[in-house]
Amino acid sequence: MTTQLEALKQYSMVVADTGDLDAIRKYQPHDATTNPSLILKAFDLEGYQSLIEETLAEVKQEVSDKEQQVALALDKLSVAIGSEIAGIVPGVVSTEVSAKLSFDQEASMAKARQIVELYEKRGVPKEKVLIKLASTWEGIRAAEVLEKEGIRCNLTLLFSDAQARACFEAGVYLISPFVGRVTDWYKKETGQDYGAEDDPGVKFVRGVCKYASDYGYKTVVMGASFRNIGQVLALAGCNRLTISPALLEELASNEGDVERKVSDEGEGTKKLEPMTEAEFRWEHNQDAMANDKLAEGIRRFAEDQDKLEGLIAKRL
């Protein structure tokens, strides 16, 4: 009998939502994705301590200014951890541009190019790297330029149809529509619990997948931010699913078949004029949940980056 994890891999590419090397080796995902919150957790893992010490020592030799040391150490550490992950997974590893740059297109592009350059210095080609950017108007425009330079992007913190459409039209490589955080918002607003089939986050991601299929977009849709395996299994067939170690363990422990729930068999013939900035901002603004969760997500990532910078400063 196959496990649910093995069965799920027949329909969707599984991505590990962690920086834990042991978990990545155990569950053998195709790709891995990181963010400041996950790097913060990885900072305390025993397996990374020698890498952290080497990176910080290297930074001290390169710059003397304390503030510059912390900024450089953050980038180098993210890339060092990402490089370790890239050596394990057959596919790509996602590395995030600072959430604090979410509304600065030029700074986001500059940081993305710097991250790719740091990876290449460690022997990891840009084809193995996805640059994660928040799905703001500025982040999407930055991704559009970077894609044309051959730097593939993963647009994250995606909660609205407007964000998804803008990403598709910009030709980004991959988007990460969130499931759990969408459902969290509706549960708080309504006081309801949801089953997999009426789950607002699941419905949202299914809608994004259908839109991509109906309009013939090649952008990869990767469901993210899962709270339980019911949500994961309800999106079997979505291009990719990024899953935490705890849920990967649960899927690997359960035996049983998995039914495809998402199809990519749309005609791909529908067409729309590209949306303008004003249309994007208005349509996103009309979705109260998406507005709240995008702003909250950027703040959370920025807060975790501040904590990580504090830990780095102490170690330096």
C-alpha positions in Angstrom: 0.0 0.0 0.0 1.4 3.4 -0.9 1.5 6.3 1.5 -0.6 9.5 0.9 2.7 11.4 0.4 3.7 8.9 -2.4 0.3 9.1 -3.9 0.2 12.9 -3.8 3.5 13.0 -5.7 1.7 11.4 -8.7 -0.4 14.6 -9.1 1.6 17.4 -7.6 5.3 18.3 -7.3 6.0 18.3 -3.5 8.2 21.1 -2.1 9.6 21.2 1.4 8.6 24.3 3.4 11.6 24.3 5.6 15.3 25.0 6.0 15.9 21.8 8.0 18.3 19.6 6.0 17.4 16.4 7.9 13.7 16.9 7.0 14.5 17.6 3.4 16.6 14.4 3.2 13.9 12.4 4.9 10.9 13.4 2.7 12.8 13.9 -0.6 10.9 16.8 -2.0 11.7 18.1 -5.5 12.2 21.7 -4.4 12.5 23.6 -1.1 11.4 27.1 -0.2 12.6 29.3 2.6 11.6 32.7 4.1 12.9 34.8 7.0 10.7 32.9 9.5 12.2 29.5 8.4 15.8 30.8 8.3 15.2 32.1 11.9 14.3 28.6 12.9 17.2 27.1 11.0 19.6 29.5 12.9 19.3 27.3 16.0 19.7 23.9 14.3 22.8 22.1 15.3 23.6 21.1 11.7 24.0 24.7 10.6 26.3 26.0 13.4 29.6 25.4 11.6 28.2 27.0 8.5 27.0 30.0 10.5 30.4 30.5 12.1 32.2 30.2 8.8 29.9 32.8 7.2 30.2 35.3 10.0 33.9 35.0 10.1 34.0 35.6 6.3 31.8 38.7 6.8 34.1 40.1 9.5 37.0 40.0 7.0 35.1 41.7 4.3 33.6 44.7 6.1 34.4 46.5 9.4 31.2 48.6 9.9 28.9 46.7 12.3 25.7 47.6 10.5 27.1 46.6 7.1 28.3 43.4 8.7 24.8 42.4 9.8 23.2 43.2 6.4 25.9 41.3 4.5 25.7 38.4 7.0 22.0 38.1 6.6 22.3 37.8 2.8 25.3 35.5 2.9 23.7 33.3 5.5 20.4 32.9 3.6 22.4 32.0 0.5 24.7 29.6 2.5 21.7 27.7 3.9 20.0 27.8 0.4 23.2 26.4 -1.1 23.2 23.5 1.3 19.5 22.8 0.4 20.3 23.1 -3.3 22.8 20.4 -3.0 20.1 18.0 -1.7 17.0 18.7 -3.8 17.0 17.9 -7.5 15.0 21.1 -8.3 15.2 24.7 -7.1 15.5 26.5 -3.8 13.6 29.8 -3.2 15.3 32.6 -1.4 13.5 35.7 -0.2 14.2 39.4 -0.9 13.7 41.4 2.3 10.1 42.1 3.0 11.2 45.6 3.9 11.8 46.2 0.1 8.2 45.1 -0.8 7.3 48.6 -2.1 10.6 49.4 -3.8 11.0 48.0 -7.2 14.5 49.1 -7.9 15.9 48.0 -4.6 14.1 44.6 -4.9 15.8 44.1 -8.3 19.2 45.1 -7.0 18.9 42.7 -4.0 17.7 39.9 -6.3 20.7 40.3 -8.5 23.0 40.3 -5.5 21.5 37.1 -4.1 21.9 35.3 -7.5 25.6 36.5 -7.6 26.2 35.2 -4.1 24.8 31.8 -5.1 26.9 31.7 -8.2 30.0 32.4 -6.1 29.1 29.3 -4.1 28.8 27.3 -7.3 25.0 27.3 -7.5 23.8 28.4 -10.9 20.9 30.8 -11.2 18.8 28.0 -12.8 18.7 26.4 -9.3 17.4 29.5 -7.6 14.0 31.2 -7.4 13.9 34.8 -6.0 11.0 35.2 -3.7 9.2 38.6 -3.8 6.0 39.8 -2.1 3.1 40.1 -4.5 2.9 43.9 -4.3 2.6 45.9 -7.5 6.3 46.8 -7.1 7.3 43.2 -6.4 5.4 42.0 -9.5 7.0 44.7 -11.7 10.5 43.8 -10.3 9.8 40.2 -11.2 8.8 41.1 -14.7 12.2 42.7 -15.3 14.1 40.0 -13.6 12.4 37.2 -15.6 13.6 38.9 -18.8 17.1 38.8 -17.4 16.9 35.1 -16.8 16.3 35.3 -13.1 13.3 33.2 -12.2 10.9 34.5 -9.5 8.5 33.1 -6.9 5.8 35.6 -6.0 4.7 35.0 -2.4 2.2 36.4 0.0 -0.5 36.1 -2.7 -4.1 36.3 -1.4 -6.2 37.9 -4.1 -7.3 37.2 -7.7 -5.9 40.6 -8.7 -2.4 39.6 -7.4 -2.6 36.3 -9.3 -3.7 37.9 -12.6 -1.0 40.6 -12.4 1.6 37.9 -11.8 0.3 35.8 -14.8 0.4 38.9 -17.0 3.9 39.7 -15.9 5.1 36.3 -17.0 6.6 35.3 -13.6 7.9 31.7 -13.2 5.9 30.7 -10.1 3.3 32.1 -7.7 2.6 30.9 -4.1 -1.1 31.5 -3.3 -1.7 31.0 0.4 -4.3 28.6 1.8 -4.1 28.5 5.6 -3.8 32.3 6.1 -6.8 32.8 3.9 -8.8 30.3 5.9 -7.5 31.8 9.2 -9.0 35.2 8.3 -12.4 33.7 7.4 -12.6 31.6 10.5 -11.8 34.6 12.7 -14.4 36.8 10.8 -17.2 34.2 10.8 -16.5 32.0 13.7 -17.0 29.0 11.4 -14.9 25.8 10.9 -14.5 24.6 7.4 -14.2 21.2 5.8 -11.8 20.7 2.9 -14.4 21.2 0.2 -15.8 24.5 1.6 -12.5 25.7 2.9 -12.0 29.4 1.7 -8.3 29.0 1.2 -8.7 25.8 -0.9 -11.4 27.4 -3.0 -9.1 30.4 -3.6 -6.2 28.3 -4.8 -8.5 26.2 -7.0 -9.8 29.4 -8.6 -6.2 30.6 -9.3 -5.4 27.2 -10.9 -8.5 27.4 -13.0 -7.8 31.0 -14.1 -4.3 29.9 -15.2 -5.7 27.0 -17.2 -8.5 29.0 -18.8 -6.2 31.7 -20.0 -3.3 29.5 -21.0 -0.7 30.9 -18.6 2.4 28.9 -18.1 3.2 30.3 -14.6 3.6 27.5 -12.0 1.0 27.6 -9.2 2.3 26.4 -5.9 -0.2 26.1 -3.0 1.3 27.3 0.2 0.6 27.9 3.9 -1.3 24.7 4.9 -2.8 24.1 8.3 -3.8 20.4 7.9 -3.5 17.6 5.4 -7.1 17.9 4.4 -6.2 21.2 2.8 -3.2 19.6 1.1 -5.1 16.7 -0.3 -7.9 18.9 -1.5 -5.4 20.6 -3.8 -3.9 17.4 -5.3 -3.2 18.2 -8.9 -2.1 21.8 -8.3 1.3 22.2 -10.0 3.3 22.3 -6.8 2.5 22.2 -3.1 4.9 23.5 -0.4 4.4 21.6 2.8 5.8 21.8 6.3 7.7 18.9 7.8 4.9 18.1 10.3 2.4 17.7 7.5 4.9 15.8 5.4 5.3 13.4 8.3 1.6 13.0 8.6 1.2 12.3 4.9 4.1 9.8 4.9 2.5 8.0 7.9 -0.9 7.6 6.3 -1.6 4.8 3.8 -4.2 5.3 1.1 -5.0 6.6 -2.3 -5.2 10.2 -3.2 -7.8 11.6 -5.7 -6.9 14.4 -8.1 -8.9 17.5 -7.1 -7.4 20.1 -9.4 -7.2 19.8 -13.2 -5.3 21.8 -15.7 -7.5 20.9 -18.7 -8.8 24.4 -19.4 -9.0 25.5 -23.0 -6.4 28.3 -22.5 -8.2 30.5 -25.1 -9.6 33.3 -22.9 -8.0 36.8 -23.3 -8.0 40.0 -21.4 -6.2 43.3 -21.8 -3.3 43.5 -19.2 -4.5 45.2 -16.0 -3.2 48.7 -15.1 -1.7 49.7 -11.8 -5.0 51.5 -10.9 -7.0 48.4 -11.7 -4.7 46.2 -9.7 -4.8 48.4 -6.6 -8.6 48.9 -6.8 -9.4 45.2 -7.2 -7.0 44.1 -4.5 -8.4 46.9 -2.2 -11.9 45.5 -2.7 -10.8 42.2 -1.1 -10.6 42.9 2.7 -9.0 39.6 3.5 -6.3 40.0 0.9 -5.6 43.5 2.1 -5.3 42.5 5.7 -3.2 39.3 5.1 -0.7 40.9 2.6 0.0 43.8 5.0 0.3 41.4 8.0 2.5 39.0 6.0 5.0 41.7 5.1 5.1 42.9 8.7 5.6 39.4 10.1 8.5 38.6 7.7 10.0 42.0 8.5 9.7 41.3 12.2 11.4 37.9 11.8 14.2 39.5 9.8 14.7 42.0 12.7 15.0 39.1 15.1 17.4 37.3 12.8 19.5 40.4 12.5 19.6 40.7 16.3 20.8 37.1 16.6 23.5 37.7 13.9 24.6 40.9 15.6 25.1 39.0 18.9 27.1 36.2 17.2 29.2 38.8 15.4 
